[in-house]
Amino acid sequence: MRLDLPFVATYGDAQLGLLGDPSRRAIFELLARRPCSVQELADALPISRPAVSQHLRVLRDGGLVVSEADGTRRIHRLDPAGVGALRAWLDGVWSDALTSFHKLAETPPDVPDDPTEGTS
């Protein structure tokens, strides 16, 4: 058995998995409101600047966040392409769920056999 297998995202949900951590999710939500520096994010959250930087690196590597230099600091914002891919995946899951529900709702219910039939 190999233990060094590469991580492979299942069903396109790799970005969704990045948001499983509460701190990353909070950073994502703050960046959805407006672009921020690491210091601005750290000021708004109960975590340190180094922790914010680590979470941003994970979000950036996962394609959800981009950064750009602004003088001596870096400004971080959501990456529209990555968020769009995440939304497309969620829309597909939701569409499949609605289609399945619609099919189930249109299927006539099974009519149980008459329990008195065949007894004397």
Residue pairs with C-beta under 8 A, 6 or more apart in sequence:
9 17
11 89
12 85
12 89
13 89
14 62
15 62
15 63
15 64
15 82
15 85
15 86
15 89
16 86
16 89
16 90
18 24
18 58
18 59
18 62
18 64
19 25
19 28
19 64
21 55
23 45
23 47
23 51
23 55
24 55
24 58
24 59
26 45
27 41
27 45
27 52
27 55
27 56
27 59
28 59
28 64
28 65
28 78
30 36
30 41
30 44
30 45
31 41
31 65
31 76
31 77
31 78
32 78
34 77
35 75
35 76
35 77
36 44
36 75
36 76
36 77
37 70
37 73
37 74
37 75
37 76
38 49
38 52
38 53
38 56
38 73
38 74
38 76
39 49
39 73
41 52
41 56
41 76
42 48
42 49
42 51
42 52
45 52
47 55
56 65
56 67
56 76
59 65
60 66
60 67
60 76
62 82
63 79
63 81
63 82
63 85
64 78
64 79
64 82
64 83
64 86
65 76
65 77
65 78
65 79
65 82
66 76
66 77
66 78
66 79
67 74
67 75
67 76
67 77
68 74
68 75
68 77
69 75
